[in-house]
């Protein structure tokens, strides 16, 4: 069996381009991906023709292809929200997947294609320019029109719908809806490829979604189509986006190893597990199930029989009530909620590890950063280096996907007692990266550096020509954070700002 996998990422950011590679570096399976310089930059689409050539030139000796359809068709996640392509133009590009199956008849294809998001706020940072002025209204229009379609709209909803519809210029609404229509029709055609046996397994993630709205309505239609074709066992749809590359790489790994990892789930708050995380459409405990099975695992009821224990720190009523201004408040607040018990949670982690069990932590109490109360307890119990994996970045699903994938691959080698020193280092580097980025940068450093930007004539969304200067400041602060909190890890690192803004950071872990 050929143990070489081709990966076509959602875009060029570290979460999509580097995380899957770091996780697969833990394994003995080779992963190849396109050169970074053809993958575009934020709103600039990838060179799809060069990407096609690269894929064709490298497809013959791989066993699996993990492919982002958004990259293949539109040139990335942000271009998928901006393109002016017709349905026929998209279909022409989609034909490549069929061609690849002809070129490599043993190829197995795992695909993912997003349901396009509609953020609830005004910002054109990753959306069309008009979203700066009309983003919130477009989102509200989607929610209200969905409620009307479902006959669950209250009288005030109907009144608000008519009001908002008249506040959005017709050309703006038409542009947005036409793009959604094309993307939705493409999702249906990708489902057809599963029916035809061209795509072997498909995830249709819902990017930044909510209970009602454009995404929810399109998902219902897609899932009805999937059900009618009897494909519900081969196509999953749930909240997520930037973690799916990692999830599908773990699924490939488990298939190549003929393995179904067993996972025991435990929460720091039982009520918290039933809450709907911000930017998602369903309770956390239901989403967790999808992350496990999408990566090829199964949830079991016994911690003693599990390959690893997934300890989940869920959101609370308190965190869900906070504003979305995470960067300004994250490092200044503690979560005060009697319906969670971090002391018992960390005691349990310590107990499991003392009994030789592998424990991972999915820290999803709030989006875009670690729960500092939890991290301080984990540090106090001297557990930071003993965890199998950790995550606390961006959305709940982003974190769940990377934690699950990392855990499944590392636990395989540990359970068979064949974890080499190089593999141990590769796993530890990804763990260290998560602490630096999720706890260090997202919880502390990002807000403190953002406060300095005005001094340089910069703002959160653009660092202009001073990206290197800001990266150096971030690196200095992260080094201080690491010296104080992560001194059991002995790796060098460098820092860059991938999209020349403050939201995400690029951290290269060295020796």
N, C-alpha and C positions, 0 to 999 in steps of 0.2 A: 504493500500500500504506500502510495506517495504521501509523505508528510510535509506538504508544502501548500500553503494557503495564500490566496490573493485577497487583498482587502482594499476596497475603494471607499474612502471615508466620506462622511457627510460634508465636511469642509476641512480647512487647513489649521484650525485651532488645536492647541495641545489636547483638549479633551477628546477630539475626534481622530487626530493624527498620531499623537504620541502615547496616550493612555493605552490603547489596544496593543501597541507594539511593546510597551513596557510589561504589560501583563503576559503577553505571549512569549516574551524573552525569558520568563520563568520556566517555560515548557521546553520540550525537545522538538517542537514543531516549528518549522521555518515559516515566517510570515513576510510577504513582500507587499509593498504599497507604492503608489506612483511617486515620482519626485515632487517635492514640495513646491517647486517653482512653476508647476503647471496647474496648481490647484486653486489659483485665484487669491483674492484678498478681500474679505468682508463683502462689500457690495459689488466688487469686480468679480465676475464669474470666472470659473476655471476655463482653461483652453480645452474645450470638450473634444475637439478634433485630435489634439495631441494626446489627450487622455485615452481616446479610442485606440490610437496607434499603439500606445504603451500596453494597453490591455491585450490587444491582439498579439503583440510580439512576445508576451510573457505567459499566455494562457495554457500552452500545450502541456506543461509538466506540473500543473497544480491539481490537487484533488478537490479543492473547494474554492468557491468564490463567494466572499461576503461583500455585498455591493449596496451602496446607497443609490437608489434610483434618482433621488433629488440631485445628487452630484452628476450622475450619468446624463440626465436630461437638461437640467437647468444650470449646472455648474456650481452647486452648493446650496446650503440652507437659506442664506439671505437672498441670493439670486432667485430662489424658488418663490420668493414673495415679491419680486420686482419684475420678472420677465414679461415680455410681450409676445411670447411664442403662441402659435396656433396649436390646436389639438393635433393636426396632421404633422406638424413639425416635431412635436413631442413623440408621436408614434414612430416616426422615422428613426429617431435616436433610440427608442426602446427596442427596435429590431435587433440591436447589437447583442442582446442577451440570447436571442435565438441563434444568432450566428456563432456565438461562443460555444453553445451546446453542440453545434455541428462540428466545430473544430476540435473539441475535446469531449468525446461521447461519454466519458466516465465522470465528467464534471458534475459536482453537486453545487447548486446555487442557493445561497441563503440571502434573501433580499430584505430591504426595509425602505419604506416610502412614507413620509410624514403626511398627516392631515394638517394643512397649513394653519398656523396660529392666527389669532386676532387679539393682540394685547389689549388690556383694559385701560391703557393710559395713553396720553399724548406724547409720542416720541417718534422721530424719523430715523433714529440711530440705526435700526435694523429693518426699517419698513420704508414704504414709499414716502416721498417728501410730504405729501398731504397728511400723513399720519401725525405730523407735528401739531397740526391744528384740529384734526377731526378723529384722531385715534379712539378717544374715549367714546365719542358718539357712535362711531362705526361698531365698536364692541357692544354698546348698549342696544343699538339697532339689531345686531345679531341675536342677542339674548331675548329681546322682546318679540322679534319675529318668530323665533323658535317657540317661545311660550304660546304665541298665537296659533301656530301650526299644531301644537299639541293640545290646544283648548284648555290651557292651565293659566291663561293670563287673567289677572284681576282687572277691574274697571280702570284703575289708575295706570295699569300697564298699557292698556289700549290707548288711553289719552297720551301717555308719554311716547308711545310708538309713533303716533301721528305727528307729534311735536318734533321728535328727533329726526324723523324721515325728511321733514322739510328744512332741517338745519344742515343737512349734508348736501353739498352741490352734486347735481346729477352726474357730472362727468367723473367726479371722485368715486361715487358709489358704483357707477358702471365699471370703472377700471378695476376696482377691488373685487366686485362680484364676478366679472368675466375671468379674472385670473383664478379665482376660487373654482369656478366652473370647470376650467381646463384641468386644473390640478386634481379635482375630484374625479373627472372622467378618466384621467390617467390612473388614479388609484383603482378604478374598476377594471381597466385594461391589465394592470399588473396582477390583479386577482385572476383574470383569465389565464395569465401565464402559469399560475399555479395549477389551474384546472388542466392545462395542456401538458403539465409535467416539465415545463421549462424551468420554473422556479420550484425548488423542493420544499422550502419553508419561508414564510413571509411574516414580518412584523409591520403593522401599520400603527406607528406611535402617534399619540395626540400631543402635539407640541404646545405647551402652555395653555391648557384647556380649562373649561369650567363645566358646571352641571348643565347649563343651557347656553346656546349660542351657535355660531357657525360650525365650529368643530364638532360639537355634540350632535347636531343635525346630520352632518355629513357622515359621522361615524355610524349612526343608526342606519343610514342608507347603505353604507358599505357592508355593515354586518348582516343586514337583510340579504344582500346580494351573495355574500359568502355563505350564509346559511342555505339559501336556495340552491347553491352549487354543491352543498354538502362538503364544505372545506374548513369547517370550524376547528378541526384537529390539526390543520396545517397552516392556519393564518390566525395570528393573535393581534388584538388591538387594545392598547392601554396607554396611560400617560407616559410620556418620555420623549427623548430625542437624542441628546448628546451622549448618552450611555449605551445606545443600542449596538454600536460597533463592538464594544466590549462584550455585551451580552451574547451576540452571535458568534464571536470568536470563542467564547466559553462553550457554546453549544457545539461548534465544530470540534473543539478539543474533546469534549465528552463523547461525541460520536466516534472519533478516531480511536479513543481509548476504550470504546464499548462499555461505557460507564454511565450510571445514573446516580449522581451524588445525592445523599440523604441529608436533609437540613431540618434542624429543630429551631423553632422561632420563639423568642421570648421578648416581652416588651417592658419598658420602665413604667408604663401606664396602660392599663387595660382599656380605660376610656379613650385614651389618646389613640389607640390603635383603630378606633371606630370613627375618628374624625377625618375630614377631607383636607389634605394638605393644600396649601396655597398653590395655585396654578394647576390644580388637578380636578378631576371630576367625580371621584369616588373615594370611599373610605380607604385608609392606608392599608388595613389588613387584606383587602381584596387585591390591591395593587402588588403587595408583597408576593402574593401567590403567583401572579403572572411573571414577576422577575425570576422566580425560582424555576418555574417550568419552561420559560422561554430560553433559559440558559441550559436546559437539559436535566434539571434536578427534580427532586420530589420532596415534599414536606412530610415529615413523620412526627409522631406524637411522643417519641422517647429521646431524651437528650443522650442517654447512654448508648443508643444505637446509631446516632447521627454522625456523619462524616465531619460536620462542623455545626456549631451553634451560632445562629444569627441573632445577636442582641440588638433590638431596635429601640431607639430613643425617639418616640413619636412627638408630634406637635401637641400643644395644649390649647385650651380655650384662650389662655392668656396670649400665647404667641400668635394665634390666628386673629386676635383683635388688634394687634399692633399694626401700624401703618406699613407701607411698602418701603419706607425710607430706611432700609436696613443699614446702609453704610453710615448713617448719622447716629443710629441708636444701638447698633449691635454690641459695640464694646462698652456701652454705658448702662446696660440693663442686666438684671438677673431674672430668670423665669421663676415667678412665685406662683406655684399652683399645687394645692394639697392633693390633687388627683394623680400625682406622680411620685415615685419614690426612688430617687437616684442612689440613695445609700444602699438600699436592698439590691438594686440593679448592679452596682459595682461589686458588692459583696458576692453576688451570684457569679459574676465574671471571674472574680478571684477564686471562688470555690471550684468552678468548672475547670479552670486552668490548672489549679493545684491537683486535680484528679486526672490530669493528662488530656483533657478535652480541648479541642481547637475552638477558639471564640473569635468572632468578628463583630464589629460594632458599626451599625448604620445609624448615624447621628442626624436625624431628620426633624429635630424639634423646631427648627426654623430654616427658611431657605437662605442660601448664600452665606453659610458659615457655621462653624462648630458651636455647640452649646458649651460655653466656658465652664459652667458649674460641673458638668459631666467630665470635661477634660481634666480639670484640676483634681477631681476625685480619682480618675484613672491614673494620673501622674502620682498622686499621693500613695496609691496602692502599688506603685512600681510596675504597672501593667502595660505601659506604652509600647515597649519592645516585645511584649509577650503576646499581643494580639495577632491573630492571623491576618486580619485586614481591618481597615477603618475608612470611613468616608463621611464627609459633612459638607459637601459643596453643592451650590446651586439648588435645583429642585430636589424634592424627595426622591423621585424616580431616578434622577441622575446619580444620586448617591447609592441607591439600592442596586443599580446596575453594575457600577464599578466594584462595590464591595462584594457582591455575589460572584462576579466573574473572577476576581482576584482570589477569593476564598476557594472556589471550586478547583482552580488549577493548582494552587499551592497545596491544598489538602490531599490531592491525589498522590503527589510525590512523598509527602510526609507520611501518609498512611501506609505506603509501601516501603518506607525507610530507604528511599532512593533519592532523597533531596540532596543534591550535590552542593558544594560550597558556592559555586557560581550561581546556582538557582536560588539558594538562600539569600545571597547578596542582591540578586535581581528583585526578589520579593520584598526584601527589606528596604530597598531603594524606593519602591512604589509606596510602601507604608510611610516612609519618611517624607516623601513628596506630599502625601495627603495631610500629614500633620503640619508641614510648612505652609501649604496652600490654604487648607480649609480652616485650620485653627490659627495659624500665624498671620497669613495675609488677609483672609476674608473676615476674620473676627476682629483683628487688631490693626494691622498695618494699613490696610486699604483706607480706612476712615481717617487715620492720622496723617497719611500722605495727601489725601484729598483735601484736608484742611489747609495744606501748604500751597495748593495749586494756584490760588489767586495771586500769590507773590510773584509767580512766573508768568502771569497773564494766561493761564490755562484753565480748563474746566474738566469735569469728570469724563466727558465724552470725547475730548480731543486733547492730546498732549502735543500737538503740532510738531515742531522740530526738536522738542525737548524730551522725546521718548527715552533716549539713552540716559539723560540726566535723572529723570524720574525713576527709571529702572535701577540706577545706582543707589538712589535714596532708599528704595524698597529693599534692595539687597542688604544694605547696611542694617536696616531695621529688622529684617528677617534673621540676619546673622545674630543680632542681639537677642531676639526671641528664641532662637535655637540654642544659644549658649545658656539661656536661663531655663528653658523647658525641655529641651531635647538633647541633653548632653550625653546620652547613651548612644546616640547616632554619630558616626564619624565619617561623614561624606561632605565633600565640597559641593558647592552649587553656584550656578549663575542665574541671572534674572533678565528677562526681557518682557516687553509689553506687546503681546501678539497683535491686537487690533488698535494699538496706540491709544488706548483709553484705560480707565481704572477698573472696569468691571472684572476682567480676568487678568491673570498674570501667567507668564511662562517661566517655569523653573526647570533648569537642566541640572540633574543630579550627576555629579562626577564620582571620582574614586575616593 
